[in-house]
Amino acid sequence: MKAETWVLVVLAVLAGLSVLLYMASYTYCLLTDKEALRTETYQIQRLAIEKGFVGDSLTGILRYEAPGDQPGKQIAAAEDEK
């Protein structure tokens, strides 16, 4: 069973438009908001590092405090900035 030519043309145009829309949206995000292209896991790990948490899947997540710092000092400083 052969498809008519106009059906094949319509399907090809729709496929081409979907690829162009994908490429355009990717390029837009690349130029305006690179963070939107990163994975959720990467963003969560980056936020944990910025907030001073360290650890892995074996040890768990721990709050890092530099030697000589008073416990809770980093938390209070972060709350003051808000």
SULQUIHU-V881047 format. One record per residue. N is the residue number from 1. SS is DSSP state (hx for helix, st for strand, lp for the rest). PSI is psi in radians with two decimals (999 if undefined). D_CENTER is the distance of its C-alpha to the mean C-alpha in whole Angstrom. Layout:
BEGIN
N/SS/PSI/D_CENTER + N/SS/PSI/D_CENTER
END
This chain:
BEGIN
1/lp/2.12/46 + 2/lp/2.41/45 + 3/lp/2.66/43 + 4/lp/2.69/44 + 5/hx/-0.72/42 + 6/hx/-0.51/41 + 7/hx/-0.76/39 + 8/hx/-0.69/37 + 9/hx/-0.77/37 + 10/hx/-0.79/35 + 11/hx/-0.70/33 + 12/hx/-0.71/32 + 13/hx/-0.76/31 + 14/hx/-0.72/29 + 15/hx/-0.74/27 + 16/hx/-0.70/27 + 17/hx/-0.66/26 + 18/hx/-0.68/23 + 19/hx/-0.75/22 + 20/hx/-0.69/22 + 21/hx/-0.73/20 + 22/hx/-0.82/17 + 23/hx/-0.68/18 + 24/hx/-0.75/18 + 25/hx/-0.66/15 + 26/hx/-0.79/13 + 27/hx/-0.71/15 + 28/hx/-0.81/15 + 29/hx/-0.63/11 + 30/hx/-0.68/12 + 31/hx/-0.51/15 + 32/hx/-0.69/14 + 33/lp/1.52/10 + 34/hx/-0.47/8 + 35/hx/-0.48/5 + 36/hx/-0.35/5 + 37/hx/-0.16/5 + 38/lp/2.75/3 + 39/lp/2.76/4 + 40/hx/-0.66/4 + 41/hx/-0.76/7 + 42/hx/-0.77/6 + 43/hx/-0.69/5 + 44/hx/-0.74/8 + 45/hx/-0.68/10 + 46/hx/-0.76/10 + 47/hx/-0.70/11 + 48/hx/-0.72/14 + 49/hx/-0.74/15 + 50/hx/-0.61/15 + 51/hx/-0.08/17 + 52/lp/0.42/19 + 53/st/2.42/19 + 54/st/2.80/20 + 55/st/-3.09/20 + 56/st/-2.97/19 + 57/lp/-0.32/20 + 58/lp/-0.72/24 + 59/lp/-0.30/25 + 60/st/-3.11/22 + 61/st/2.22/20 + 62/st/2.57/23 + 63/st/2.27/23 + 64/lp/2.26/24 + 65/lp/2.28/27 + 66/lp/2.64/29 + 67/lp/2.36/32 + 68/lp/-0.24/35 + 69/lp/2.60/32 + 70/lp/2.44/33 + 71/lp/2.36/31 + 72/lp/-0.09/29 + 73/hx/-0.75/30 + 74/hx/-0.62/26 + 75/hx/-0.79/25 + 76/hx/-0.69/28 + 77/hx/-0.69/27 + 78/hx/-0.62/23 + 79/hx/-0.56/25 + 80/hx/-0.54/28 + 81/hx/-0.38/25 + 82/lp/999/24
END
